[in-house]
Amino acid sequence: MTDPAWIDAALVAARPRAVGALLRYFRELDLAEEAFQDACLKALQSWPVKGPPRDPAAWLIFVGRNAGVDGLRRRGRQTALPDEAALSDLDDVETPLAERLDGADYRDDVLRLMFVCCHPDLPATQQIALALRIVSGLSVRRIARAFLVGEAAMEQRITRAKARVAAAGLPFDTPGPLERAERLGVVLAMVYLVFNEGYSAPGGPDADCDDRAGLAGEAIRLGRLLLRLFPSEPEVMGLTSLMLLQQARAGARFADDGAVILLDDQDRSRWDRTAIAEGLALMDKALRHLRPGPYQVQAAIAGLHARAASAEATDWTGIERLYATLEIMQPSPVVTLNRAVAVMKARGPQEALAMIEPLGDRLSGYFYFFGLKGTLLAQLGRARDARAAYDQAIALADTPAQAAHIRDQIDGLRAAEP
Amino acid sequence: MQYAVLCYDREDVVSAWSKAEDEAVMARLGAVQERLAAQGRMGPVARLLPTTAATTVRKGAEPLILDGPFAETKEQLLGFYIIDCEDLEAAVAVAKDLAQASGSAGAYELRPVGYFRDWKAAE
């Protein structure tokens, strides 16, 4: 009677809250995950017959808790879990439990679960893998495919990450406002890492590509989850807005042969207007708080691109001002490099070149630095210097598509020669 | 008699649908809409953006503006407007005017519309 697709989606959606609550109860990641799996199996038997519960997460937490306690008892483990009287029968659990589990519990449980995954001892790739496994519930196989490694290797990587997190001790205290804000900041950074892992991948007929591209959608789902838990945090709005506005361009970013299509050359009719509308609406809300932050500024930059009907109509002066703001909030040579692109578009190559020249030392291994330098020199008619910069860019290219793009630029230089 | 049909579902579940699943649901709904439109019984259809995009203006001497959806279950949905506004600021201003005019307690939730089609106007 209940649509199987609805049940699948409900289990996925309830996962962060249910595993988060079970982790608080059992204080052990593996146990919490196992208990959740058991609860899902019971849901697949019960929901199609009895209909879905009013609050699927509350149902899964309750059933998972019973399953976990049973499992512990079977193994004869002595534990200090609450006594049985606290756990009533399945049929009448839903309403009282849902009422006990208010938004604040959910919020801290999910935040703790995500925070555990981005433990500072773990390298970024392990943080992403752990979050995709524990919070999103993606199969090890899918995560392995997304990272282009074998399943066994990924299984080992996740097991090692879990062991490291367990050894470091899980944070079970209820965080104070300041600590909550700090944790949230770390979690937002992790969600953006997941997004970028997916966003940098070309979509296409290749299953591996789709796996990676799917990570961007997963990150947006996590952003929306955080927004529901923290409805008045402008940086959560900013990050989700930024991801939506970037993801809106996914369908126009790659040619059929996988080659990168630059922003200027993208077919804007292929941008996802609904995602843009949602991104702009979130940015609108964020701005009302008058508490700017780096994600909001980056979202505003993506927003100016999204609003431009054509590449020529882009408000480059506005974009340059936003990058200047970002430089103050989060100074980095890469931000300055991006600002120089806006300066080039708004005020010409001479000024942009002067801006990037001091960055040479710090960006001497950075593909985009030499790519932009070559373009600026070419625009100034210094073909020989441009050629030298482009050659350095090719040497630093990460992908064949990057190298091919620079080779096109070099061909353009030759064509311009008298 | 005309009826407003208001759609409720669990948003976290709906937003976990893949693009393909979402499109399949929309296509099935579209078929029902086409049938009603052919019979001349279809009014405007709007799909709202997620509640995370919502802003609420709570009525009062100085209206209170809150992030997120209106979730006070003691009050019931009594109707809705679709208004054309430049931005959220303008929409909040309209809601404040309405709040003042109504003079009662309650709230207006502002939800950006993600999709809009006026079947009557299209005829």
HADDOCK unambig.tbl for C-alpha pairs under 7 A between the chains (distance, minus, plus):
assign (segid A and resid 9 and name CA) (segid B and resid 13 and name CA) 5.25 0.50 0.50
assign (segid A and resid 9 and name CA) (segid B and resid 16 and name CA) 5.54 0.50 0.50
assign (segid A and resid 9 and name CA) (segid B and resid 17 and name CA) 6.10 0.50 0.50
assign (segid A and resid 10 and name CA) (segid B and resid 13 and name CA) 4.90 0.50 0.50
assign (segid A and resid 13 and name CA) (segid B and resid 12 and name CA) 5.61 0.50 0.50
assign (segid A and resid 13 and name CA) (segid B and resid 13 and name CA) 5.50 0.50 0.50
assign (segid A and resid 13 and name CA) (segid B and resid 16 and name CA) 6.19 0.50 0.50
assign (segid A and resid 221 and name CA) (segid B and resid 16 and name CA) 6.99 0.50 0.50
assign (segid A and resid 224 and name CA) (segid B and resid 52 and name CA) 6.98 0.50 0.50
assign (segid A and resid 227 and name CA) (segid B and resid 52 and name CA) 6.12 0.50 0.50
assign (segid A and resid 228 and name CA) (segid B and resid 52 and name CA) 6.09 0.50 0.50
assign (segid A and resid 231 and name CA) (segid B and resid 52 and name CA) 6.94 0.50 0.50
assign (segid A and resid 231 and name CA) (segid B and resid 67 and name CA) 5.85 0.50 0.50
assign (segid A and resid 231 and name CA) (segid B and resid 68 and name CA) 5.61 0.50 0.50
assign (segid A and resid 232 and name CA) (segid B and resid 67 and name CA) 5.60 0.50 0.50
assign (segid A and resid 274 and name CA) (segid B and resid 114 and name CA) 5.85 0.50 0.50
assign (segid A and resid 277 and name CA) (segid B and resid 114 and name CA) 6.97 0.50 0.50
assign (segid A and resid 278 and name CA) (segid B and resid 49 and name CA) 6.47 0.50 0.50
assign (segid A and resid 278 and name CA) (segid B and resid 53 and name CA) 6.89 0.50 0.50
assign (segid A and resid 281 and name CA) (segid B and resid 53 and name CA) 6.13 0.50 0.50
assign (segid A and resid 282 and name CA) (segid B and resid 53 and name CA) 5.56 0.50 0.50
assign (segid A and resid 284 and name CA) (segid B and resid 88 and name CA) 6.32 0.50 0.50
